[in-house]
Amino acid sequence: MSAALVLVGLATMTLGVLGVHRFPDVYTQLHASSKAAFLGVAALLVAATLDGDGTIIARVVLILLLLFLTTPVAAHAIGQAAFHRREELRSPAAVDEAGPPGEAPTDLEP
């Protein structure tokens, strides 16, 4: 069972790396990297708990809790920085609800 979770974690992280390499803009790359970072590492950590004792399980729970709290915050900070740098969406099917390209929306705080 732990070998299967390791393979799932590695596959998830590999797909995340490919997503960062292949996606056209910072927003879609950010989506791929944040999902791969959390889900891939979580699968690897759960695999480590299957054969571990209580101290390993406690450490894994703390690491997962920290990842659960910090990954979305970091992704939001990077996305907000890209927005303030006026990075445009380059995805063909993307819809920018913030307004026309190159123009900051008026209802958002700086």
Residue pairs with C-beta under 8 A, 6 or more apart in sequence:
1 47
1 50
2 47
2 48
2 50
2 51
3 47
5 43
5 44
5 46
5 47
5 50
6 43
6 44
6 47
8 43
9 39
9 40
9 41
9 42
9 43
9 44
9 47
10 40
10 44
12 35
12 36
12 39
12 40
12 43
13 36
13 37
13 40
13 41
15 32
15 36
16 32
16 33
16 35
16 36
16 37
16 40
17 36
18 32
19 28
19 29
19 31
19 32
19 33
19 36
20 29
20 32
20 33
20 36
23 29
23 31
23 32
23 91
24 90
24 91
25 87
25 88
25 89
25 90
25 91
25 94
26 78
26 79
26 82
26 87
27 79
27 82
27 87
27 89
27 91
27 94
28 91
28 94
30 75
30 78
30 79
30 82
31 75
33 75
34 71
34 72
34 74
34 75
37 67
37 71
38 67
38 68
38 71
41 63
41 67
42 64
42 67
45 60
45 63
45 64
46 60
48 56
48 60
49 56
49 57
49 60
52 60
83 98
84 110
86 102
86 104
88 96
88 101
88 102
89 96
89 101
98 104
98 105
98 108
99 105
